[in-house]
Amino acid sequence: MERESVDLDAYAARARTGSCFICAYLDGHPDYQHETIYKDDAHVAFLDRWPTVPGKALVAPKAHIEHIARDLDEAAFSSLMLVVHRVALAVEEVFRPERTYLLSLGSQQGNTHVHWHIAGARPASRTSVNNFTPS
Amino acid sequence: MTENGVLAPAPEQSADMAKRLRTSIAAGRDRPCDQRLEQDESGPGCVPPAAG
């Protein structure tokens, strides 16, 4: 699979000023299409459009929630984490990574909608301190 | 720019990865466990064997 460079400044600007990419994806906006891998009444999981490793997946609540702790009660948080676990197990089964990184993202600096990144790292992977995802 | 950039999977590659992940997710608790783990009958995935 080919790699291409990415302009992180342009990405950051888009994340700060653009539409919520998760809500746009859920609304079917043609510029925000992703491969859906799981959905239920409250959650959705899909492939990262700009993955750093094969099969890098995102899990998000369908509701536009911006705070991972205070916007979710225990039941909703547990339900979300069960989906993260289920998708992470699938990533491990399909891609056989050496280890799996889980990272909760969504901040007021950009891409506010809470979402979890699931990234399976290969044995030779190095971890970028800048984006906390293995490459 | 990230050190190694990002992957650029072809549409058919993404579709294939998504299909395999959907199949695995749908398999849920029937997924084979690592030898260090044992099947959890109560939920998705696997859990470590009880200590002791």
N, CA and C atoms of all chains as a GROMACS GRO file, in nm:
protein
  561
    1MET      N    1   0.085  -0.119   0.000
    1MET     CA    2   0.000   0.000   0.000
    1MET      C    3   0.089   0.124   0.000
    2GLU      N    4   0.062   0.215  -0.093
    2GLU     CA    5   0.143   0.334  -0.108
    2GLU      C    6   0.125   0.431   0.009
    3ARG      N    7   0.231   0.507   0.038
    3ARG     CA    8   0.222   0.615   0.135
    3ARG      C    9   0.232   0.747   0.064
    4GLU      N   10   0.163   0.849   0.117
    4GLU     CA   11   0.173   0.982   0.061
    4GLU      C   12   0.189   1.081   0.175
    5SER      N   13   0.254   1.193   0.144
    5SER     CA   14   0.274   1.295   0.247
    5SER      C   15   0.141   1.365   0.275
    6VAL      N   16   0.133   1.426   0.394
    6VAL     CA   17   0.011   1.497   0.429
    6VAL      C   18   0.050   1.633   0.486
    7ASP      N   19  -0.024   1.734   0.447
    7ASP     CA   20   0.000   1.870   0.496
    7ASP      C   21  -0.075   1.887   0.628
    8LEU      N   22  -0.003   1.873   0.738
    8LEU     CA   23  -0.068   1.876   0.869
    8LEU      C   24  -0.124   2.014   0.902
    9ASP      N   25  -0.060   2.120   0.850
    9ASP     CA   26  -0.115   2.254   0.876
    9ASP      C   27  -0.252   2.269   0.810
   10ALA      N   28  -0.264   2.223   0.687
   10ALA     CA   29  -0.393   2.231   0.618
   10ALA      C   30  -0.496   2.142   0.688
   11TYR      N   31  -0.449   2.027   0.732
   11TYR     CA   32  -0.541   1.937   0.802
   11TYR      C   33  -0.591   2.002   0.931
   12ALA      N   34  -0.499   2.063   1.006
   12ALA     CA   35  -0.538   2.126   1.132
   12ALA      C   36  -0.635   2.241   1.109
   13ALA      N   37  -0.610   2.320   1.004
   13ALA     CA   38  -0.701   2.431   0.972
   13ALA      C   39  -0.839   2.379   0.937
   14ARG      N   40  -0.843   2.272   0.860
   14ARG     CA   41  -0.972   2.213   0.820
   14ARG      C   42  -1.045   2.158   0.943
   15ALA      N   43  -0.968   2.097   1.034
   15ALA     CA   44  -1.029   2.040   1.154
   15ALA      C   45  -1.088   2.148   1.244
   16ARG      N   46  -1.022   2.267   1.242
   16ARG     CA   47  -1.069   2.376   1.329
   16ARG      C   48  -1.190   2.446   1.271
   17THR      N   49  -1.192   2.461   1.139
   17THR     CA   50  -1.292   2.549   1.079
   17THR      C   51  -1.398   2.478   0.997
   18GLY      N   52  -1.374   2.354   0.962
   18GLY     CA   53  -1.468   2.283   0.876
   18GLY      C   54  -1.586   2.226   0.952
   19SER      N   55  -1.671   2.157   0.878
   19SER     CA   56  -1.785   2.090   0.939
   19SER      C   57  -1.735   1.979   1.030
   20CYS      N   58  -1.822   1.937   1.122
   20CYS     CA   59  -1.790   1.819   1.201
   20CYS      C   60  -1.783   1.700   1.104
   21PHE      N   61  -1.666   1.640   1.094
   21PHE     CA   62  -1.651   1.537   0.990
   21PHE      C   63  -1.733   1.412   1.023
   22ILE      N   64  -1.758   1.387   1.151
   22ILE     CA   65  -1.837   1.268   1.186
   22ILE      C   66  -1.985   1.293   1.157
   23CYS      N   67  -2.034   1.409   1.194
   23CYS     CA   68  -2.173   1.441   1.164
   23CYS      C   69  -2.195   1.448   1.012
   24ALA      N   70  -2.099   1.505   0.940
   24ALA     CA   71  -2.111   1.512   0.794
   24ALA      C   72  -2.113   1.373   0.733
   25TYR      N   73  -2.027   1.285   0.785
   25TYR     CA   74  -2.025   1.146   0.737
   25TYR      C   75  -2.158   1.078   0.766
   26LEU      N   76  -2.210   1.097   0.887
   26LEU     CA   77  -2.338   1.035   0.922
   26LEU      C   78  -2.453   1.090   0.838
   27ASP      N   79  -2.439   1.217   0.796
   27ASP     CA   80  -2.543   1.278   0.713
   27ASP      C   81  -2.529   1.240   0.566
   28GLY      N   82  -2.423   1.166   0.533
   28GLY     CA   83  -2.404   1.123   0.395
   28GLY      C   84  -2.342   1.226   0.303
   29HIS      N   85  -2.272   1.324   0.362
   29HIS     CA   86  -2.208   1.427   0.279
   29HIS      C   87  -2.104   1.362   0.188
   30PRO      N   88  -2.108   1.394   0.058
   30PRO     CA   89  -2.016   1.326  -0.035
   30PRO      C   90  -1.868   1.353  -0.010
   31ASP      N   91  -1.835   1.462   0.058
   31ASP     CA   92  -1.694   1.491   0.085
   31ASP      C   93  -1.643   1.424   0.213
   32TYR      N   94  -1.731   1.356   0.282
   32TYR     CA   95  -1.692   1.295   0.410
   32TYR      C   96  -1.734   1.148   0.414
   33GLN      N   97  -1.698   1.078   0.308
   33GLN     CA   98  -1.735   0.936   0.301
   33GLN      C   99  -1.627   0.849   0.364
   34HIS      N  100  -1.671   0.750   0.437
   34HIS     CA  101  -1.582   0.652   0.499
   34HIS      C  102  -1.641   0.514   0.478
   35GLU      N  103  -1.556   0.414   0.489
   35GLU     CA  104  -1.604   0.276   0.486
   35GLU      C  105  -1.658   0.242   0.625
   36THR      N  106  -1.786   0.219   0.634
   36THR     CA  107  -1.847   0.184   0.762
   36THR      C  108  -1.818   0.037   0.795
   37ILE      N  109  -1.778   0.012   0.918
   37ILE     CA  110  -1.751  -0.127   0.958
   37ILE      C  111  -1.844  -0.174   1.069
   38TYR      N  112  -1.912  -0.080   1.134
   38TYR     CA  113  -2.007  -0.119   1.239
   38TYR      C  114  -2.100  -0.002   1.267
   39LYS      N  115  -2.224  -0.033   1.298
   39LYS     CA  116  -2.313   0.073   1.347
   39LYS      C  117  -2.424   0.008   1.427
   40ASP      N  118  -2.469   0.080   1.526
   40ASP     CA  119  -2.589   0.042   1.599
   40ASP      C  120  -2.667   0.170   1.627
   41ASP      N  121  -2.760   0.164   1.718
   41ASP     CA  122  -2.846   0.281   1.738
   41ASP      C  123  -2.768   0.403   1.785
   42ALA      N  124  -2.662   0.380   1.861
   42ALA     CA  125  -2.593   0.493   1.925
   42ALA      C  126  -2.449   0.514   1.878
   43HIS      N  127  -2.392   0.417   1.804
   43HIS     CA  128  -2.249   0.424   1.770
   43HIS      C  129  -2.225   0.394   1.622
   44VAL      N  130  -2.109   0.437   1.578
   44VAL     CA  131  -2.067   0.401   1.443
   44VAL      C  132  -1.916   0.379   1.445
   45ALA      N  133  -1.869   0.288   1.362
   45ALA     CA  134  -1.725   0.264   1.346
   45ALA      C  135  -1.694   0.265   1.196
   46PHE      N  136  -1.580   0.324   1.161
   46PHE     CA  137  -1.546   0.338   1.019
   46PHE      C  138  -1.396   0.346   1.004
   47LEU      N  139  -1.350   0.321   0.882
   47LEU     CA  140  -1.207   0.328   0.854
   47LEU      C  141  -1.160   0.473   0.845
   48ASP      N  142  -1.041   0.496   0.896
   48ASP     CA  143  -0.976   0.627   0.884
   48ASP      C  144  -0.951   0.658   0.736
   49ARG      N  145  -0.980   0.779   0.694
   49ARG     CA  146  -0.954   0.817   0.554
   49ARG      C  147  -0.805   0.838   0.530
   50TRP      N  148  -0.731   0.873   0.634
   50TRP     CA  149  -0.588   0.894   0.619
   50TRP      C  150  -0.514   0.806   0.721
   51PRO      N  151  -0.518   0.677   0.701
   51PRO     CA  152  -0.461   0.586   0.802
   51PRO      C  153  -0.308   0.590   0.804
   52THR      N  154  -0.253   0.577   0.922
   52THR     CA  155  -0.108   0.562   0.934
   52THR      C  156  -0.069   0.415   0.936
   53VAL      N  157  -0.164   0.328   0.964
   53VAL     CA  158  -0.140   0.184   0.958
   53VAL      C  159  -0.262   0.120   0.891
   54PRO      N  160  -0.245   0.006   0.828
   54PRO     CA  161  -0.360  -0.058   0.763
   54PRO      C  162  -0.470  -0.091   0.864
   55GLY      N  163  -0.591  -0.062   0.825
   55GLY     CA  164  -0.705  -0.098   0.908
   55GLY      C  165  -0.731  -0.006   1.026
   56LYS      N  166  -0.666   0.110   1.026
   56LYS     CA  167  -0.689   0.204   1.136
   56LYS      C  168  -0.836   0.246   1.134
   57ALA      N  169  -0.901   0.229   1.250
   57ALA     CA  170  -1.046   0.248   1.258
   57ALA      C  171  -1.083   0.353   1.362
   58LEU      N  172  -1.197   0.414   1.343
   58LEU     CA  173  -1.250   0.512   1.437
   58LEU      C  174  -1.385   0.465   1.487
   59VAL      N  175  -1.411   0.489   1.614
   59VAL     CA  176  -1.541   0.459   1.675
   59VAL      C  177  -1.592   0.588   1.738
   60ALA      N  178  -1.719   0.617   1.716
   60ALA     CA  179  -1.776   0.742   1.769
   60ALA      C  180  -1.921   0.720   1.810
   61PRO      N  181  -1.965   0.797   1.908
   61PRO     CA  182  -2.110   0.803   1.932
   61PRO      C  183  -2.174   0.877   1.816
   62LYS      N  184  -2.295   0.839   1.780
   62LYS     CA  185  -2.362   0.912   1.673
   62LYS      C  186  -2.397   1.054   1.716
   63ALA      N  187  -2.432   1.069   1.841
   63ALA     CA  188  -2.465   1.203   1.892
   63ALA      C  189  -2.339   1.289   1.895
   64HIS      N  190  -2.355   1.417   1.866
   64HIS     CA  191  -2.240   1.508   1.867
   64HIS      C  192  -2.202   1.540   2.011
   65ILE      N  193  -2.121   1.452   2.067
   65ILE     CA  194  -2.073   1.466   2.205
   65ILE      C  195  -1.930   1.518   2.200
   66GLU      N  196  -1.899   1.619   2.283
   66GLU     CA  197  -1.767   1.681   2.275
   66GLU      C  198  -1.678   1.651   2.395
   67HIS      N  199  -1.732   1.591   2.498
   67HIS     CA  200  -1.651   1.566   2.618
   67HIS      C  201  -1.665   1.420   2.656
   68ILE      N  202  -1.554   1.348   2.652
   68ILE     CA  203  -1.557   1.203   2.666
   68ILE      C  204  -1.605   1.158   2.804
   69ALA      N  205  -1.585   1.237   2.904
   69ALA     CA  206  -1.626   1.195   3.039
   69ALA      C  207  -1.759   1.257   3.079
   70ARG      N  208  -1.764   1.390   3.082
   70ARG     CA  209  -1.882   1.452   3.141
   70ARG      C  210  -2.005   1.450   3.052
   71ASP      N  211  -1.988   1.422   2.924
   71ASP     CA  212  -2.105   1.416   2.836
   71ASP      C  213  -2.166   1.277   2.828
   72LEU      N  214  -2.107   1.180   2.898
   72LEU     CA  215  -2.157   1.043   2.894
   72LEU      C  216  -2.180   0.993   3.036
   73ASP      N  217  -2.297   0.932   3.059
   73ASP     CA  218  -2.314   0.868   3.190
   73ASP      C  219  -2.247   0.731   3.186
   74GLU      N  220  -2.250   0.660   3.297
   74GLU     CA  221  -2.177   0.534   3.304
   74GLU      C  222  -2.225   0.434   3.200
   75ALA      N  223  -2.354   0.426   3.182
   75ALA     CA  224  -2.408   0.329   3.086
   75ALA      C  225  -2.365   0.363   2.944
   76ALA      N  226  -2.374   0.491   2.908
   76ALA     CA  227  -2.338   0.532   2.772
   76ALA      C  228  -2.188   0.515   2.749
   77PHE      N  229  -2.107   0.549   2.851
   77PHE     CA  230  -1.962   0.533   2.837
   77PHE      C  231  -1.926   0.386   2.823
   78SER      N  232  -1.988   0.301   2.906
   78SER     CA  233  -1.959   0.157   2.900
   78SER      C  234  -2.000   0.100   2.765
   79SER      N  235  -2.113   0.144   2.715
   79SER     CA  236  -2.160   0.096   2.586
   79SER      C  237  -2.063   0.136   2.474
   80LEU      N  238  -2.016   0.260   2.480
   80LEU     CA  239  -1.919   0.306   2.380
   80LEU      C  240  -1.792   0.223   2.388
   81MET      N  241  -1.745   0.197   2.509
   81MET     CA  242  -1.620   0.123   2.524
   81MET      C  243  -1.634  -0.023   2.480
   82LEU      N  244  -1.754  -0.080   2.495
   82LEU     CA  245  -1.774  -0.215   2.445
   82LEU      C  246  -1.760  -0.219   2.292
   83VAL      N  247  -1.808  -0.112   2.226
   83VAL     CA  248  -1.792  -0.106   2.081
   83VAL      C  249  -1.644  -0.090   2.046
   84VAL      N  250  -1.573  -0.004   2.118
   84VAL     CA  251  -1.429   0.012   2.095
   84VAL      C  252  -1.359  -0.123   2.110
   85HIS      N  253  -1.394  -0.196   2.214
   85HIS     CA  254  -1.332  -0.327   2.238
   85HIS      C  255  -1.363  -0.423   2.125
   86ARG      N  256  -1.488  -0.425   2.084
   86ARG     CA  257  -1.529  -0.518   1.977
   86ARG      C  258  -1.455  -0.486   1.848
   87VAL      N  259  -1.445  -0.359   1.813
   87VAL     CA  260  -1.376  -0.322   1.690
   87VAL      C  261  -1.226  -0.349   1.703
   88ALA      N  262  -1.169  -0.324   1.820
   88ALA     CA  263  -1.026  -0.350   1.840
   88ALA      C  264  -0.996  -0.499   1.825
   89LEU      N  265  -1.085  -0.583   1.876
   89LEU     CA  266  -1.065  -0.727   1.858
   89LEU      C  267  -1.068  -0.765   1.711
   90ALA      N  268  -1.156  -0.702   1.635
   90ALA     CA  269  -1.162  -0.730   1.492
   90ALA      C  270  -1.034  -0.685   1.422
   91VAL      N  271  -0.985  -0.565   1.459
   91VAL     CA  272  -0.859  -0.517   1.401
   91VAL      C  273  -0.747  -0.616   1.433
   92GLU      N  274  -0.744  -0.666   1.555
   92GLU     CA  275  -0.640  -0.762   1.593
   92GLU      C  276  -0.656  -0.893   1.516
   93GLU      N  277  -0.779  -0.936   1.496
   93GLU     CA  278  -0.799  -1.061   1.424
   93GLU      C  279  -0.761  -1.049   1.278
   94VAL      N  280  -0.798  -0.938   1.216
   94VAL     CA  281  -0.778  -0.923   1.072
   94VAL      C  282  -0.634  -0.885   1.039
   95PHE      N  283  -0.575  -0.794   1.118
   95PHE     CA  284  -0.444  -0.739   1.082
   95PHE      C  285  -0.329  -0.792   1.166
   96ARG      N  286  -0.361  -0.868   1.271
   96ARG     CA  287  -0.258  -0.933   1.355
   96ARG      C  288  -0.148  -0.837   1.397
   97PRO      N  289  -0.182  -0.723   1.456
   97PRO     CA  290  -0.076  -0.629   1.500
   97PRO      C  291   0.000  -0.685   1.620
   98GLU      N  292   0.118  -0.629   1.640
   98GLU     CA  293   0.195  -0.666   1.760
   98GLU      C  294   0.126  -0.614   1.886
   99ARG      N  295   0.068  -0.496   1.876
   99ARG     CA  296  -0.002  -0.434   1.988
   99ARG      C  297  -0.106  -0.338   1.930
  100THR      N  298  -0.197  -0.297   2.014
  100THR     CA  299  -0.305  -0.210   1.967
  100THR      C  300  -0.308  -0.083   2.050
  101TYR      N  301  -0.315   0.030   1.980
  101TYR     CA  302  -0.328   0.159   2.048
  101TYR      C  303  -0.473   0.205   2.042
  102LEU      N  304  -0.522   0.254   2.156
  102LEU     CA  305  -0.654   0.317   2.161
  102LEU      C  306  -0.634   0.460   2.208
  103LEU      N  307  -0.698   0.551   2.139
  103LEU     CA  308  -0.681   0.692   2.177
  103LEU      C  309  -0.813   0.766   2.160
  104SER      N  310  -0.856   0.832   2.265
  104SER     CA  311  -0.977   0.913   2.258
  104SER      C  312  -0.941   1.051   2.205
  105LEU      N  313  -1.008   1.092   2.098
  105LEU     CA  314  -0.982   1.223   2.040
  105LEU      C  315  -1.111   1.302   2.029
  106GLY      N  316  -1.097   1.423   1.982
  106GLY     CA  317  -1.208   1.518   1.978
  106GLY      C  318  -1.178   1.626   2.080
  107SER      N  319  -1.140   1.743   2.030
  107SER     CA  320  -1.105   1.850   2.124
  107SER      C  321  -1.157   1.981   2.072
  108GLN      N  322  -1.147   2.084   2.153
  108GLN     CA  323  -1.195   2.216   2.112
  108GLN      C  324  -1.098   2.280   2.012
  109GLN      N  325  -0.982   2.219   1.989
  109GLN     CA  326  -0.890   2.270   1.887
  109GLN      C  327  -0.924   2.216   1.748
  110GLY      N  328  -1.016   2.122   1.742
  110GLY     CA  329  -1.053   2.070   1.611
  110GLY      C  330  -1.113   1.932   1.622
  111ASN      N  331  -1.199   1.899   1.526
  111ASN     CA  332  -1.267   1.769   1.529
  111ASN      C  333  -1.327   1.744   1.667
  112THR      N  334  -1.423   1.830   1.703
  112THR     CA  335  -1.473   1.831   1.841
  112THR      C  336  -1.551   1.706   1.879
  113HIS      N  337  -1.609   1.639   1.783
  113HIS     CA  338  -1.693   1.522   1.808
  113HIS      C  339  -1.606   1.409   1.865
  114VAL      N  340  -1.641   1.363   1.983
  114VAL     CA  341  -1.562   1.258   2.047
  114VAL      C  342  -1.550   1.137   1.955
  115HIS      N  343  -1.430   1.084   1.945
  115HIS     CA  344  -1.410   0.960   1.869
  115HIS      C  345  -1.285   0.889   1.920
  116TRP      N  346  -1.288   0.760   1.907
  116TRP     CA  347  -1.174   0.679   1.947
  116TRP      C  348  -1.100   0.630   1.824
  117HIS      N  349  -0.968   0.639   1.828
  117HIS     CA  350  -0.885   0.581   1.723
  117HIS      C  351  -0.839   0.443   1.768
  118ILE      N  352  -0.844   0.348   1.679
  118ILE     CA  353  -0.795   0.213   1.705
  118ILE      C  354  -0.690   0.184   1.600
  119ALA      N  355  -0.566   0.168   1.646
  119ALA     CA  356  -0.454   0.150   1.553
  119ALA      C  357  -0.372   0.030   1.595
  120GLY      N  358  -0.364  -0.067   1.510
  120GLY     CA  359  -0.281  -0.184   1.535
  120GLY      C  360  -0.141  -0.160   1.482
  121ALA      N  361  -0.043  -0.173   1.570
  121ALA     CA  362   0.096  -0.144   1.532
  121ALA      C  363   0.167  -0.272   1.491
  122ARG      N  364   0.241  -0.260   1.383
  122ARG     CA  365   0.322  -0.372   1.337
  122ARG      C  366   0.450  -0.377   1.420
  123PRO      N  367   0.519  -0.491   1.421
  123PRO     CA  368   0.640  -0.503   1.503
  123PRO      C  369   0.744  -0.395   1.474
  124ALA      N  370   0.754  -0.352   1.350
  124ALA     CA  371   0.856  -0.253   1.314
  124ALA      C  372   0.807  -0.110   1.327
  125SER      N  373   0.688  -0.091   1.380
  125SER     CA  374   0.632   0.043   1.386
  125SER      C  375   0.709   0.133   1.481
  126ARG      N  376   0.712   0.260   1.445
  126ARG     CA  377   0.759   0.363   1.536
  126ARG      C  378   0.638   0.446   1.575
  127THR      N  379   0.637   0.497   1.696
  127THR     CA  380   0.522   0.576   1.740
  127THR      C  381   0.555   0.723   1.732
  128SER      N  382   0.474   0.797   1.660
  128SER     CA  383   0.492   0.940   1.648
  128SER      C  384   0.443   1.009   1.775
  129VAL      N  385   0.528   1.088   1.835
  129VAL     CA  386   0.488   1.162   1.953
  129VAL      C  387   0.387   1.270   1.915
  130ASN      N  388   0.397   1.318   1.790
  130ASN     CA  389   0.311   1.428   1.749
  130ASN      C  390   0.165   1.389   1.737
  131ASN      N  391   0.139   1.272   1.684
  131ASN     CA  392  -0.003   1.238   1.665
  131ASN      C  393  -0.042   1.113   1.741
  132PHE      N  394   0.049   1.057   1.818
  132PHE     CA  395   0.020   0.945   1.906
  132PHE      C  396  -0.034   0.823   1.832
  133THR      N  397  -0.009   0.816   1.707
  133THR     CA  398  -0.052   0.698   1.635
  133THR      C  399   0.069   0.634   1.569
  134PRO      N  400   0.075   0.503   1.569
  134PRO     CA  401   0.191   0.437   1.513
  134PRO      C  402   0.200   0.453   1.363
  135SER      N  403   0.319   0.460   1.313
  135SER     CA  404   0.337   0.469   1.168
  135SER      C  405   0.437   0.366   1.121
  136MET      N  406   0.401   1.742   0.831
  136MET     CA  407   0.401   1.612   0.765
  136MET      C  408   0.447   1.506   0.866
  137THR      N  409   0.378   1.394   0.868
  137THR     CA  410   0.422   1.286   0.956
  137THR      C  411   0.550   1.228   0.900
  138GLU      N  412   0.619   1.155   0.986
  138GLU     CA  413   0.750   1.104   0.946
  138GLU      C  414   0.740   1.016   0.822
  139ASN      N  415   0.638   0.933   0.818
  139ASN     CA  416   0.623   0.840   0.708
  139ASN      C  417   0.503   0.870   0.621
  140GLY      N  418   0.432   0.979   0.647
  140GLY     CA  419   0.313   1.009   0.571
  140GLY      C  420   0.198   0.918   0.610
  141VAL      N  421   0.094   0.923   0.529
  141VAL     CA  422  -0.022   0.839   0.555
  141VAL      C  423  -0.038   0.740   0.441
  142LEU      N  424  -0.110   0.635   0.469
  142LEU     CA  425  -0.135   0.536   0.367
  142LEU      C  426  -0.241   0.588   0.271
  143ALA      N  427  -0.234   0.543   0.151
  143ALA     CA  428  -0.332   0.582   0.050
  143ALA      C  429  -0.391   0.456  -0.012
  144PRO      N  430  -0.475   0.388   0.064
  144PRO     CA  431  -0.533   0.265   0.009
  144PRO      C  432  -0.624   0.295  -0.109
  145ALA      N  433  -0.618   0.209  -0.209
  145ALA     CA  434  -0.711   0.222  -0.322
  145ALA      C  435  -0.852   0.191  -0.272
  146PRO      N  436  -0.952   0.244  -0.340
  146PRO     CA  437  -1.090   0.219  -0.295
  146PRO      C  438  -1.121   0.072  -0.275
  147GLU      N  439  -1.070  -0.012  -0.366
  147GLU     CA  440  -1.099  -0.156  -0.351
  147GLU      C  441  -1.026  -0.214  -0.231
  148GLN      N  442  -0.909  -0.158  -0.197
  148GLN     CA  443  -0.838  -0.205  -0.077
  148GLN      C  444  -0.917  -0.167   0.048
  149SER      N  445  -0.966  -0.044   0.053
  149SER     CA  446  -1.046  -0.002   0.168
  149SER      C  447  -1.172  -0.086   0.181
  150ALA      N  448  -1.235  -0.111   0.068
  150ALA     CA  449  -1.358  -0.191   0.070
  150ALA      C  450  -1.330  -0.331   0.122
  151ASP      N  451  -1.217  -0.388   0.080
  151ASP     CA  452  -1.182  -0.523   0.126
  151ASP      C  453  -1.152  -0.524   0.275
  152MET      N  454  -1.076  -0.423   0.322
  152MET     CA  455  -1.046  -0.416   0.466
  152MET      C  456  -1.175  -0.401   0.547
  153ALA      N  457  -1.263  -0.316   0.499
  153ALA     CA  458  -1.389  -0.294   0.571
  153ALA      C  459  -1.472  -0.421   0.575
  154LYS      N  460  -1.474  -0.492   0.464
  154LYS     CA  461  -1.551  -0.617   0.458
  154LYS      C  462  -1.498  -0.717   0.559
  155ARG      N  463  -1.364  -0.731   0.564
  155ARG     CA  464  -1.306  -0.826   0.659
  155ARG      C  465  -1.332  -0.784   0.803
  156LEU      N  466  -1.327  -0.655   0.831
  156LEU     CA  467  -1.355  -0.608   0.967
  156LEU      C  468  -1.502  -0.627   1.002
  157ARG      N  469  -1.590  -0.598   0.909
  157ARG     CA  470  -1.734  -0.620   0.935
  157ARG      C  471  -1.761  -0.767   0.966
  158THR      N  472  -1.698  -0.855   0.890
  158THR     CA  473  -1.718  -0.998   0.914
  158THR      C  474  -1.668  -1.038   1.052
  159SER      N  475  -1.551  -0.985   1.089
  159SER     CA  476  -1.494  -1.018   1.219
  159SER      C  477  -1.579  -0.962   1.333
  160ILE      N  478  -1.625  -0.840   1.316
  160ILE     CA  479  -1.708  -0.779   1.421
  160ILE      C  480  -1.839  -0.858   1.436
  161ALA      N  481  -1.896  -0.896   1.323
  161ALA     CA  482  -2.021  -0.970   1.328
  161ALA      C  483  -2.002  -1.105   1.396
  162ALA      N  484  -1.882  -1.163   1.382
  162ALA     CA  485  -1.856  -1.292   1.445
  162ALA      C  486  -1.857  -1.280   1.596
  163GLY      N  487  -1.824  -1.160   1.646
  163GLY     CA  488  -1.834  -1.131   1.788
  163GLY      C  489  -1.770  -1.235   1.877
  164ARG      N  490  -1.847  -1.288   1.968
  164ARG     CA  491  -1.792  -1.375   2.072
  164ARG      C  492  -1.743  -1.508   2.014
  165ASP      N  493  -1.777  -1.539   1.889
  165ASP     CA  494  -1.731  -1.664   1.830
  165ASP      C  495  -1.587  -1.654   1.782
  166ARG      N  496  -1.528  -1.535   1.793
  166ARG     CA  497  -1.392  -1.515   1.747
  166ARG      C  498  -1.294  -1.605   1.823
  167PRO      N  499  -1.206  -1.673   1.752
  167PRO     CA  500  -1.105  -1.754   1.824
  167PRO      C  501  -1.020  -1.667   1.914
  168CYS      N  502  -0.990  -1.715   2.032
  168CYS     CA  503  -0.910  -1.640   2.127
  168CYS      C  504  -0.763  -1.677   2.115
  169ASP      N  505  -0.680  -1.584   2.157
  169ASP     CA  506  -0.538  -1.612   2.172
  169ASP      C  507  -0.521  -1.726   2.272
  170GLN      N  508  -0.412  -1.801   2.259
  170GLN     CA  509  -0.393  -1.915   2.349
  170GLN      C  510  -0.385  -1.873   2.495
  171ARG      N  511  -0.348  -1.746   2.518
  171ARG     CA  512  -0.337  -1.701   2.657
  171ARG      C  513  -0.473  -1.665   2.714
  172LEU      N  514  -0.574  -1.661   2.630
  172LEU     CA  515  -0.704  -1.615   2.673
  172LEU      C  516  -0.805  -1.729   2.665
  173GLU      N  517  -0.914  -1.712   2.730
  173GLU     CA  518  -1.022  -1.808   2.716
  173GLU      C  519  -1.151  -1.735   2.685
  174GLN      N  520  -1.243  -1.807   2.624
  174GLN     CA  521  -1.365  -1.743   2.577
  174GLN      C  522  -1.450  -1.692   2.692
  175ASP      N  523  -1.502  -1.572   2.675
  175ASP     CA  524  -1.596  -1.518   2.771
  175ASP      C  525  -1.736  -1.545   2.720
  176GLU      N  526  -1.814  -1.619   2.795
  176GLU     CA  527  -1.947  -1.656   2.748
  176GLU      C  528  -2.046  -1.541   2.763
  177SER      N  529  -2.006  -1.437   2.835
  177SER     CA  530  -2.104  -1.335   2.869
  177SER      C  531  -2.101  -1.213   2.778
  178GLY      N  532  -2.005  -1.205   2.689
  178GLY     CA  533  -1.999  -1.084   2.609
  178GLY      C  534  -1.905  -1.099   2.492
  179PRO      N  535  -1.883  -0.991   2.417
  179PRO     CA  536  -1.799  -1.000   2.298
  179PRO      C  537  -1.653  -1.018   2.336
  180GLY      N  538  -1.581  -1.084   2.248
  180GLY     CA  539  -1.437  -1.094   2.265
  180GLY      C  540  -1.395  -1.196   2.367
  181CYS      N  541  -1.277  -1.175   2.420
  181CYS     CA  542  -1.215  -1.271   2.511
  181CYS      C  543  -1.173  -1.202   2.639
  182VAL      N  544  -1.160  -1.276   2.745
  182VAL     CA  545  -1.112  -1.221   2.872
  182VAL      C  546  -1.000  -1.310   2.924
  183PRO      N  547  -0.908  -1.254   3.000
  183PRO     CA  548  -0.801  -1.337   3.057
  183PRO      C  549  -0.862  -1.440   3.152
  184PRO      N  550  -0.796  -1.556   3.164
  184PRO     CA  551  -0.844  -1.655   3.260
  184PRO      C  552  -0.835  -1.601   3.402
  185ALA      N  553  -0.923  -1.652   3.487
  185ALA     CA  554  -0.925  -1.605   3.626
  185ALA      C  555  -0.791  -1.634   3.693
  186ALA      N  556  -0.748  -1.538   3.775
  186ALA     CA  557  -0.620  -1.555   3.844
  186ALA      C  558  -0.631  -1.663   3.952
  187GLY      N  559  -0.516  -1.724   3.982
  187GLY     CA  560  -0.511  -1.821   4.090
  187GLY      C  561  -0.556  -1.950   4.045
   0.00000   0.00000   0.00000
